[in-house]
Amino acid sequence: MPPTPRTLGRALVSLAAVVLLAVLGWAAPASADHVLPPGIPSTSAAQSQLNSLTVAPKGPQSGYDRSLFPHWVDVQGNCSARQVVLLRDGHDVVTDSRCQPTSGSWWSSFDSTWVYDEPSQISVDHMVPLSEAWKTGARYWSTSQRRDFANDVDSPQLWLATPSSNSSKGDDDPSEWMPPNTAVHCDYVKAWVNVKYRYDLTVTHAERSAIQSTIDDRC
């Protein structure tokens, strides 16, 4: 039976895609959905949470050390928090027997960049940085509480990010740094607020003002 015009059209589209792959070396991921962490609240919920946060100056950095926040510990079987996030928010992720991803694709929402088949080239960022948490309340926590905070895979605390965007952010709050990808600004500040709310951390006047402006303008 000769091909119908519709079948022929689909074949031509498929052929065009193959040509793009061969000539340009380009392909969209198997699923082009941009995955964000769980637990990002609605705008109204984020506003309510922001209103309830205590406004106070940041405490001192003195005494802080990353080792006080044990991180990338196993949280699901033999899978570390980092590995869980790579699996949770990645596409077509393949792992070895130790739960380590060996291939897949990951989207960094901070700079809207895809990373393919190189898990070492994607970071897992703490939305509220560890040193920021230290200065806004975590210095009073137990080691167990700080470990839970640093490995929380059930809230919007852990985000995929390219190393460059993660480094650019550093330990800045939203009054000091926002992602280059403006499309994620609304979800970014809502996630920030939610984490601070969950862990009863404080915000500064400048931080609160920057978050409110973003909610008003971007959400």
TIFIRO-747565 format. One record per residue: residue number from 1; chain; x, y, z of N, C-alpha, C in turn. Coordinates in nm, 3 decimals. Layout:
REM residues N
     n   chain       n.X       n.Y       n.Z      ca.X      ca.Y      ca.Z       c.X       c.Y       c.Z
   NUM       A         X         Y         Z         X         Y         Z         X         Y         Z
...
//
This chain:
REM residues 219
     n   chain       n.X       n.Y       n.Z      ca.X      ca.Y      ca.Z       c.X       c.Y       c.Z
     1       A     0.086    -0.119     0.000     0.000     0.000     0.000     0.090     0.124     0.000
     2       A     0.069     0.217    -0.091     0.153     0.338    -0.096     0.128     0.424     0.026
     3       A     0.227     0.498     0.072     0.209     0.583     0.190     0.107     0.693     0.164
     4       A     0.028     0.723     0.266    -0.067     0.833     0.256     0.008     0.964     0.272
     5       A    -0.054     1.076     0.231     0.012     1.206     0.249     0.050     1.231     0.395
     6       A    -0.039     1.188     0.490    -0.009     1.213     0.632     0.111     1.131     0.676
     7       A     0.114     1.001     0.633     0.228     0.916     0.669     0.356     0.969     0.609
     8       A     0.348     1.013     0.483     0.466     1.068     0.416     0.514     1.194     0.487
     9       A     0.420     1.276     0.533     0.457     1.399     0.602     0.529     1.370     0.732
    10       A     0.478     1.268     0.806     0.544     1.232     0.931     0.685     1.179     0.906
    11       A     0.698     1.102     0.797     0.830     1.049     0.764     0.929     1.161     0.733
    12       A     0.881     1.262     0.661     0.969     1.374     0.629     1.010     1.451     0.754
    13       A     0.915     1.467     0.848     0.948     1.535     0.974     1.054     1.457     1.049
    14       A     1.038     1.323     1.054     1.135     1.239     1.124     1.272     1.248     1.057
    15       A     1.271     1.248     0.923     1.396     1.259     0.850     1.465     1.392     0.879
    16       A     1.385     1.498     0.887     1.442     1.631     0.918     1.507     1.631     1.055
    17       A     1.442     1.563     1.149     1.498     1.556     1.285     1.630     1.482     1.285
    18       A     1.637     1.372     1.208     1.761     1.297     1.200     1.872     1.381     1.139
    19       A     1.837     1.459     1.037     1.936     1.546     0.974     1.989     1.649     1.073
    20       A     1.899     1.706     1.155     1.942     1.802     1.256     2.038     1.737     1.355
    21       A     2.006     1.616     1.395     2.092     1.546     1.488     2.230     1.521     1.428
    22       A     2.231     1.478     1.302     2.357     1.442     1.238     2.441     1.562     1.202
    23       A     2.376     1.666     1.151     2.449     1.782     1.101     2.483     1.881     1.212
    24       A     2.385     1.907     1.299     2.406     2.009     1.401     2.450     1.951     1.535
    25       A     2.429     1.821     1.555     2.465     1.762     1.683     2.377     1.810     1.794
    26       A     2.252     1.841     1.763     2.162     1.901     1.862     2.039     1.816     1.878
    27       A     1.989     1.807     2.000     1.860     1.740     2.023     1.803     1.791     2.152
    28       A     1.671     1.803     2.158     1.603     1.836     2.283     1.607     1.712     2.370
    29       A     1.599     1.726     2.502     1.594     1.609     2.589     1.470     1.527     2.561
    30       A     1.471     1.403     2.608     1.357     1.314     2.584     1.228     1.378     2.632
    31       A     1.235     1.444     2.744     1.121     1.521     2.794     1.170     1.662     2.818
    32       A     1.108     1.759     2.751     1.157     1.897     2.761     1.101     1.969     2.883
    33       A     1.027     1.897     2.968     0.972     1.961     3.086     1.083     2.011     3.177
    34       A     1.065     2.128     3.229     1.161     2.184     3.323     1.115     2.148     3.465
    35       A     1.188     2.060     3.529     1.147     2.010     3.659     1.202     2.099     3.769
    36       A     1.113     2.141     3.859     1.153     2.219     3.976     1.133     2.134     4.101
    37       A     1.198     2.170     4.210     1.184     2.092     4.334     1.040     2.090     4.386
    38       A     1.008     1.994     4.471     0.873     1.986     4.527     0.850     2.090     4.636
    39       A     0.725     2.117     4.664     0.690     2.198     4.780     0.689     2.347     4.760
    40       A     0.708     2.395     4.636     0.701     2.540     4.612     0.556     2.583     4.635
    41       A     0.532     2.678     4.725     0.394     2.714     4.759     0.328     2.801     4.652
    42       A     0.198     2.812     4.661     0.126     2.906     4.576     0.168     3.047     4.614
    43       A     0.135     3.143     4.529     0.172     3.281     4.558     0.104     3.330     4.686
    44       A    -0.022     3.297     4.704    -0.093     3.342     4.825    -0.033     3.279     4.950
    45       A     0.004     3.150     4.942     0.065     3.085     5.058     0.202     3.145     5.087
    46       A     0.280     3.171     4.981     0.412     3.231     5.000     0.400     3.370     5.063
    47       A     0.300     3.446     5.020     0.279     3.579     5.078     0.246     3.568     5.226
    48       A     0.160     3.474     5.261     0.125     3.453     5.402     0.248     3.411     5.482
    49       A     0.329     3.323     5.425     0.449     3.279     5.495     0.549     3.392     5.511
    50       A     0.565     3.474     5.407     0.655     3.589     5.415     0.610     3.684     5.525
    51       A     0.479     3.708     5.533     0.427     3.799     5.634     0.455     3.751     5.776
    52       A     0.470     3.620     5.792     0.488     3.564     5.926     0.634     3.554     5.969
    53       A     0.727     3.576     5.876     0.868     3.564     5.910     0.914     3.678     6.000
    54       A     1.003     3.646     6.091     1.062     3.747     6.179     1.167     3.827     6.104
    55       A     1.157     3.958     6.109     1.255     4.046     6.045     1.360     4.084     6.148
    56       A     1.485     4.056     6.116     1.594     4.083     6.210     1.725     4.091     6.133
    57       A     1.824     4.163     6.185     1.955     4.164     6.121     2.017     4.024     6.125
    58       A     2.104     3.997     6.029     2.173     3.868     6.031     2.272     3.862     6.146
    59       A     2.287     3.742     6.199     2.384     3.721     6.304     2.524     3.710     6.247
    60       A     2.623     3.687     6.331     2.761     3.679     6.285     2.791     3.550     6.210
    61       A     2.891     3.558     6.124     2.941     3.441     6.052     3.033     3.358     6.141
    62       A     3.081     3.417     6.247     3.178     3.349     6.333     3.122     3.216     6.383
    63       A     3.210     3.117     6.384     3.172     2.984     6.430     3.118     2.894     6.320
    64       A     3.089     2.951     6.203     3.031     2.871     6.095     3.136     2.783     6.029
    65       A     3.095     2.661     5.997     3.174     2.571     5.915     3.078     2.476     5.847
    66       A     3.103     2.447     5.718     3.012     2.359     5.644     2.999     2.222     5.710
    67       A     3.103     2.179     5.779     3.098     2.048     5.843     2.994     2.042     5.955
    68       A     2.948     2.159     6.000     2.843     2.162     6.102     2.707     2.126     6.043
    69       A     2.701     2.119     5.910     2.580     2.079     5.838     2.614     1.952     5.757
    70       A     2.620     1.836     5.820     2.655     1.715     5.745     2.563     1.699     5.625
    71       A     2.621     1.697     5.505     2.535     1.692     5.388     2.580     1.585     5.290
    72       A     2.485     1.553     5.203     2.493     1.443     5.108     2.504     1.309     5.181
    73       A     2.429     1.301     5.292     2.416     1.173     5.363     2.307     1.091     5.294
    74       A     2.305     0.960     5.322     2.202     0.874     5.263     2.066     0.908     5.321
    75       A     1.969     0.927     5.233     1.834     0.962     5.278     1.728     0.864     5.229
    76       A     1.761     0.789     5.126     1.669     0.687     5.072     1.750     0.563     5.038
    77       A     1.747     0.463     5.125     1.830     0.346     5.104     1.976     0.384     5.104
    78       A     2.048     0.346     4.998     2.189     0.382     4.988     2.210     0.504     4.898
    79       A     2.102     0.580     4.876     2.109     0.700     4.791     2.127     0.824     4.876
    80       A     2.229     0.902     4.845     2.252     1.027     4.916     2.151     1.133     4.871
    81       A     2.143     1.240     4.946     2.050     1.348     4.910     2.083     1.403     4.772
    82       A     2.210     1.419     4.741     2.248     1.468     4.608     2.202     1.373     4.499
    83       A     2.223     1.244     4.520     2.182     1.145     4.421     2.031     1.144     4.404
    84       A     1.958     1.156     4.514     1.812     1.158     4.507     1.764     1.277     4.423
    85       A     1.825     1.394     4.441     1.784     1.512     4.365     1.816     1.494     4.217
    86       A     1.932     1.437     4.186     1.966     1.412     4.046     1.865     1.317     3.982
    87       A     1.818     1.219     4.057     1.716     1.128     4.007     1.580     1.195     4.002
    88       A     1.547     1.269     4.105     1.416     1.331     4.119     1.389     1.433     4.009
    89       A     1.486     1.515     3.978     1.464     1.628     3.887     1.529     1.611     3.750
    90       A     1.593     1.496     3.727     1.656     1.472     3.598     1.563     1.400     3.502
    91       A     1.611     1.380     3.380     1.537     1.310     3.276     1.617     1.189     3.229
    92       A     1.549     1.075     3.218     1.612     0.953     3.166     1.743     0.922     3.239
    93       A     1.740     0.934     3.371     1.862     0.914     3.450     1.890     0.765     3.468
    94       A     2.013     0.725     3.440     2.059     0.589     3.462     2.159     0.590     3.576
    95       A     2.147     0.495     3.670     2.237     0.491     3.784     2.311     0.359     3.789
    96       A     2.422     0.359     3.863     2.493     0.234     3.884     2.443     0.168     4.013
    97       A     2.508     0.062     4.055     2.463    -0.014     4.171     2.475     0.063     4.302
    98       A     2.549     0.172     4.299     2.566     0.256     4.419     2.477     0.379     4.416
    99       A     2.381     0.381     4.324     2.284     0.490     4.313     2.343     0.614     4.247
   100       A     2.464     0.604     4.196     2.527     0.720     4.133     2.481     0.733     3.989
   101       A     2.422     0.846     3.950     2.383     0.866     3.810     2.504     0.858     3.718
   102       A     2.486     0.787     3.607     2.593     0.775     3.508     2.557     0.844     3.377
   103       A     2.429     0.866     3.354     2.386     0.939     3.235     2.247     0.996     3.260
   104       A     2.207     1.089     3.174     2.078     1.154     3.188     2.089     1.297     3.139
   105       A     1.988     1.376     3.168     1.991     1.519     3.136     1.930     1.596     3.252
   106       A     1.988     1.711     3.278     1.947     1.791     3.393     1.937     1.938     3.353
   107       A     1.834     2.005     3.404     1.810     2.146     3.370     1.841     2.234     3.489
   108       A     1.926     2.332     3.469     1.957     2.433     3.570     1.863     2.551     3.549
   109       A     1.767     2.567     3.638     1.668     2.674     3.622     1.728     2.813     3.643
   110       A     1.838     2.822     3.718     1.897     2.952     3.745     1.940     3.023     3.617
   111       A     1.998     2.946     3.524     2.045     3.006     3.400     1.987     2.938     3.276
   112       A     1.880     2.859     3.297     1.809     2.790     3.188     1.907     2.716     3.096
   113       A     1.989     2.632     3.158     2.092     2.558     3.086     2.075     2.408     3.108
   114       A     2.085     2.331     2.999     2.078     2.185     3.008     2.219     2.127     3.019
   115       A     2.231     2.023     3.100     2.354     1.945     3.112     2.320     1.802     3.071
   116       A     2.399     1.746     2.979     2.371     1.613     2.925     2.480     1.514     2.961
   117       A     2.438     1.403     3.022     2.524     1.286     3.044     2.653     1.314     3.120
   118       A     2.658     1.425     3.191     2.776     1.456     3.272     2.729     1.499     3.412
   119       A     2.689     1.403     3.496     2.636     1.440     3.628     2.734     1.521     3.712
   120       A     2.863     1.507     3.684     2.961     1.586     3.760     2.954     1.734     3.726
   121       A     2.886     1.766     3.613     2.877     1.905     3.569     2.747     1.972     3.612
   122       A     2.673     1.909     3.701     2.553     1.973     3.756     2.566     1.973     3.908
   123       A     2.543     2.086     3.969     2.549     2.098     4.115     2.410     2.084     4.176
   124       A     2.408     2.051     4.303     2.284     2.057     4.380     2.301     2.171     4.479
   125       A     2.223     2.275     4.459     2.235     2.398     4.536     2.138     2.399     4.653
   126       A     2.184     2.448     4.767     2.095     2.473     4.879     2.026     2.608     4.856
   127       A     1.895     2.605     4.835     1.821     2.729     4.810     1.857     2.834     4.914
   128       A     1.836     2.803     5.040     1.887     2.890     5.147     2.025     2.834     5.184
   129       A     2.131     2.906     5.149     2.266     2.854     5.172     2.292     2.821     5.318
   130       A     2.384     2.730     5.340     2.412     2.685     5.476     2.460     2.800     5.564
   131       A     2.549     2.884     5.511     2.599     2.996     5.592     2.490     3.100     5.617
   132       A     2.399     3.116     5.518     2.285     3.207     5.537     2.196     3.155     5.649
   133       A     2.173     3.024     5.650     2.092     2.965     5.757     2.161     2.984     5.892
   134       A     2.292     2.967     5.894     2.368     2.984     6.018     2.346     3.124     6.076
   135       A     2.350     3.224     5.989     2.339     3.364     6.035     2.196     3.405     6.067
   136       A     2.099     3.322     6.030     1.959     3.360     6.052     1.885     3.261     6.142
   137       A     1.962     3.183     6.220     1.897     3.098     6.320     1.959     2.961     6.340
   138       A     2.026     2.905     6.239     2.073     2.766     6.248     2.191     2.749     6.343
   139       A     2.256     2.857     6.381     2.367     2.842     6.476     2.318     2.790     6.611
   140       A     2.189     2.800     6.636     2.132     2.751     6.761     2.079     2.608     6.751
   141       A     2.085     2.550     6.631     2.031     2.416     6.611     2.128     2.308     6.657
   142       A     2.073     2.188     6.673     2.157     2.071     6.697     2.216     2.025     6.564
   143       A     2.318     1.941     6.572     2.377     1.886     6.449     2.274     1.807     6.370
   144       A     2.187     1.735     6.440     2.082     1.658     6.373     1.989     1.749     6.295
   145       A     1.952     1.864     6.351     1.865     1.958     6.281     1.934     2.016     6.158
   146       A     2.062     2.045     6.173     2.136     2.101     6.059     2.154     1.996     5.949
   147       A     2.171     1.870     5.988     2.180     1.763     5.888     2.048     1.749     5.812
   148       A     1.936     1.755     5.883     1.806     1.746     5.816     1.787     1.861     5.717
   149       A     1.828     1.980     5.756     1.816     2.097     5.671     1.900     2.082     5.544
   150       A     2.021     2.033     5.560     2.115     2.024     5.448     2.082     1.912     5.351
   151       A     1.993     1.820     5.391     1.961     1.704     5.307     1.812     1.690     5.283
   152       A     1.739     1.800     5.288     1.593     1.797     5.278     1.550     1.783     5.132
   153       A     1.516     1.661     5.093     1.476     1.636     4.954     1.325     1.649     4.934
   154       A     1.252     1.678     5.040     1.105     1.686     5.032     1.052     1.828     5.026
   155       A     1.139     1.926     5.040     1.100     2.067     5.034     1.171     2.131     4.915
   156       A     1.144     2.259     4.887     1.216     2.326     4.777     1.353     2.379     4.818
   157       A     1.424     2.306     4.902     1.553     2.349     4.951     1.669     2.310     4.859
   158       A     1.655     2.202     4.783     1.764     2.154     4.699     1.729     2.168     4.552
   159       A     1.812     2.243     4.477     1.786     2.275     4.336     1.904     2.234     4.250
   160       A     1.875     2.188     4.129     1.981     2.166     4.032     2.032     2.300     3.981
   161       A     2.163     2.311     3.965     2.221     2.436     3.915     2.355     2.405     3.850
   162       A     2.387     2.479     3.744     2.520     2.466     3.687     2.621     2.516     3.790
   163       A     2.742     2.462     3.791     2.843     2.509     3.886     2.865     2.660     3.879
   164       A     2.859     2.717     3.757     2.884     2.861     3.744     2.774     2.943     3.811
   165       A     2.648     2.902     3.794     2.539     2.978     3.857     2.539     2.955     4.007
   166       A     2.574     2.836     4.050     2.581     2.808     4.193     2.690     2.893     4.258
   167       A     2.803     2.902     4.189     2.914     2.983     4.241     2.878     3.131     4.241
   168       A     2.808     3.176     4.137     2.768     3.316     4.129     2.675     3.354     4.244
   169       A     2.586     3.264     4.279     2.492     3.289     4.389     2.566     3.296     4.522
   170       A     2.659     3.203     4.545     2.731     3.200     4.671     2.636     3.184     4.788
   171       A     2.651     3.269     4.889     2.560     3.264     5.004     2.470     3.387     5.009
   172       A     2.445     3.447     4.892     2.364     3.569     4.885     2.216     3.540     4.903
   173       A     2.145     3.635     4.962     2.000     3.627     4.971     1.939     3.701     4.851
   174       A     1.807     3.699     4.834     1.746     3.759     4.714     1.764     3.910     4.701
   175       A     1.804     3.978     4.807     1.833     4.121     4.793     1.971     4.144     4.733
   176       A     2.052     4.037     4.728     2.190     4.047     4.680     2.213     3.974     4.548
   177       A     2.130     3.873     4.520     2.148     3.795     4.397     2.015     3.733     4.357
   178       A     1.988     3.736     4.226     1.875     3.665     4.170     1.922     3.592     4.045
   179       A     1.857     3.481     4.009     1.901     3.404     3.892     1.898     3.487     3.764
   180       A     1.994     3.466     3.674     1.990     3.533     3.544     1.863     3.502     3.466
   181       A     1.807     3.384     3.485     1.683     3.344     3.419     1.565     3.409     3.491
   182       A     1.516     3.521     3.439     1.409     3.594     3.507     1.279     3.514     3.514
   183       A     1.262     3.418     3.425     1.138     3.339     3.423     1.120     3.257     3.550
   184       A     1.228     3.232     3.622     1.218     3.149     3.742     1.213     3.233     3.870
   185       A     1.214     3.365     3.857     1.220     3.452     3.975     1.105     3.430     4.072
   186       A     0.985     3.413     4.019     0.870     3.392     4.108     0.887     3.265     4.190
   187       A     0.915     3.153     4.123     0.932     3.027     4.195     1.053     3.033     4.288
   188       A     1.155     3.105     4.247     1.276     3.117     4.329     1.246     3.180     4.465
   189       A     1.179     3.296     4.464     1.154     3.363     4.591     1.048     3.288     4.673
   190       A     0.952     3.224     4.606     0.852     3.147     4.681     0.919     3.028     4.750
   191       A     1.015     2.966     4.683     1.089     2.856     4.744     1.172     2.908     4.862
   192       A     1.239     3.020     4.842     1.321     3.080     4.949     1.235     3.106     5.072
   193       A     1.121     3.168     5.051     1.031     3.200     5.163     0.987     3.072     5.232
   194       A     0.951     2.971     5.154     0.900     2.847     5.212     1.005     2.779     5.299
   195       A     1.130     2.777     5.254     1.236     2.715     5.333     1.258     2.793     5.462
   196       A     1.261     2.925     5.453     1.279     3.004     5.575     1.162     2.985     5.672
   197       A     1.044     2.971     5.615     0.924     2.949     5.697     0.928     2.812     5.763
   198       A     0.962     2.709     5.688     0.968     2.573     5.741     1.066     2.562     5.857
   199       A     1.177     2.634     5.846     1.283     2.619     5.946     1.292     2.737     6.042
   200       A     1.192     2.823     6.039     1.183     2.935     6.133     1.310     3.020     6.132
   201       A     1.356     3.054     6.012     1.472     3.140     5.996     1.427     3.284     5.975
   202       A     1.510     3.378     6.011     1.474     3.518     6.001     1.510     3.575     5.864
   203       A     1.455     3.694     5.834     1.489     3.768     5.712     1.526     3.910     5.751
   204       A     1.609     3.973     5.669     1.641     4.113     5.692     1.537     4.200     5.623
   205       A     1.538     4.330     5.655     1.445     4.423     5.590     1.469     4.425     5.438
   206       A     1.597     4.430     5.397     1.629     4.435     5.255     1.586     4.307     5.185
   207       A     1.609     4.196     5.248     1.571     4.066     5.192     1.419     4.057     5.175
   208       A     1.346     4.096     5.278     1.200     4.090     5.271     1.147     4.183     5.163
   209       A     1.205     4.301     5.153     1.161     4.398     5.052     1.186     4.346     4.911
   210       A     1.302     4.284     4.888     1.334     4.230     4.756     1.239     4.116     4.720
   211       A     1.208     4.032     4.816     1.116     3.922     4.792     0.976     3.975     4.760
   212       A     0.932     4.073     4.837     0.799     4.130     4.814     0.789     4.193     4.676
   213       A     0.892     4.264     4.637     0.893     4.327     4.504     0.885     4.221     4.394
   214       A     0.956     4.112     4.414     0.954     4.005     4.314     0.817     3.938     4.307
   215       A     0.756     3.915     4.421     0.621     3.859     4.422     0.525     3.953     4.351
   216       A     0.538     4.081     4.379     0.447     4.178     4.318     0.467     4.188     4.167
   217       A     0.592     4.180     4.123     0.623     4.203     3.981     0.626     4.077     3.896
   218       A     0.656     3.963     3.957     0.682     3.842     3.879     0.579     3.730     3.899
   219       A     0.503     3.738     4.007     0.412     3.628     4.038     0.266     3.660     4.002
//
